[in-house]
Each structure stands twice: as structure tokens, then as C-alpha cells.
Amino acid sequence: MTEEPAGSKKRTDPTSQLARGELVHAEVKPLDLSGIPSVITGIAAWAVAFVVLLIFRGRLEDDGLDWWLWVTVAGFGLGLIGLWYCRRRWAAIKAGTRPETED
């Protein structure tokens, strides 16, 4: 066994304790493996942002910021693509043709 040099202190930070085997990681699965609820929330947020910006469209045009409307449309559209991807991925996981931890 090695002895610690005189005057040195044993590190007590969690990383050092984990490296020495004093702490053990619990096996915890993610709450949402499919990602579908998160993507739907994002799509809804983009839709709400579009409606809010649509209300202020005249002011946005006056300030030269009417392109913000197109940002929300792009976010909504990309969210739909993400939803398609997540549903396809989740179906493959359920069918057993794709591992849960691949990506």
C-alpha cells in the first residue's frame, strides 16, 4: 500500500471519490427515450411565437424585422421533420431493429 506524503490531503471532490470507487453511479434511465413530447413542445412553442409575431407584424415591418416571422415558420417546419424522425426512430426501437442507446 502506498502512503500519502506528509502534509498532503486526500481529495474529497466527487470526481476523485468516484475514481477511488467510493461513489457508485446509480443506473438511471432517461425519463423520455422517444423524444416525441419534447419535440411536440418545441413545435407548439414555435407556433405560439408565430401567432404572437403575426399580431405585431406591422411593427416588425416598420422596424425591418419581418424576417422573424420566417424564422418561426422554419422552426415549426424543422420541428415537424424532427417529429417524423423521432416517431420513426421510436417505432424501430420498439420493433427491436435499433438499440435505444445508438445515438
Backbone hydrogen bonds, N-H to C=O, Kabsch-Sander energy under -0.5 kcal/mol:
donor,donor_aa,acceptor,acceptor_aa,energy
8,S,5,P,-1.9
17,Q,13,D,-2.3
18,L,14,P,-2.4
19,A,15,T,-2.2
20,R,16,S,-1.9
21,G,18,L,-1.1
22,E,17,Q,-2.7
23,L,17,Q,-1.0
28,V,26,A,-1.0
33,L,31,L,-0.5
39,V,35,G,-2.1
40,I,36,I,-2.5
41,T,37,P,-2.0
42,G,38,S,-2.0
43,I,39,V,-2.5
44,A,40,I,-2.4
45,A,41,T,-2.2
46,W,42,G,-2.3
47,A,43,I,-2.2
48,V,44,A,-2.5
49,A,45,A,-2.4
50,F,46,W,-2.2
51,V,47,A,-2.1
52,V,48,V,-2.6
53,L,49,A,-2.6
54,L,50,F,-2.2
55,I,51,V,-1.7
56,F,52,V,-1.1
57,R,54,L,-1.3
60,L,56,F,-2.3
61,E,57,R,-2.6
62,D,58,G,-2.1
63,D,59,R,-1.8
64,G,61,E,-0.9
65,L,60,L,-3.3
68,W,65,L,-1.8
69,L,66,D,-1.1
70,W,66,D,-0.5
71,V,67,W,-1.4
72,T,68,W,-1.8
73,V,69,L,-1.8
74,A,70,W,-2.5
75,G,71,V,-2.5
76,F,72,T,-2.4
77,G,73,V,-2.6
78,L,74,A,-2.9
79,G,75,G,-1.9
80,L,76,F,-1.8
81,I,77,G,-1.8
82,G,78,L,-2.5
83,L,79,G,-2.4
84,W,80,L,-2.3
85,Y,81,I,-2.4
86,C,82,G,-2.8
87,R,83,L,-2.5
88,R,84,W,-2.2
89,R,85,Y,-2.8
90,W,86,C,-2.8
91,A,87,R,-2.2
92,A,88,R,-1.9
93,I,89,R,-2.2
94,K,90,W,-2.6
95,A,91,A,-1.9
96,G,92,A,-0.7
96,G,93,I,-0.9
97,T,92,A,-2.1
98,R,92,A,-0.9
102,E,99,P,-1.0
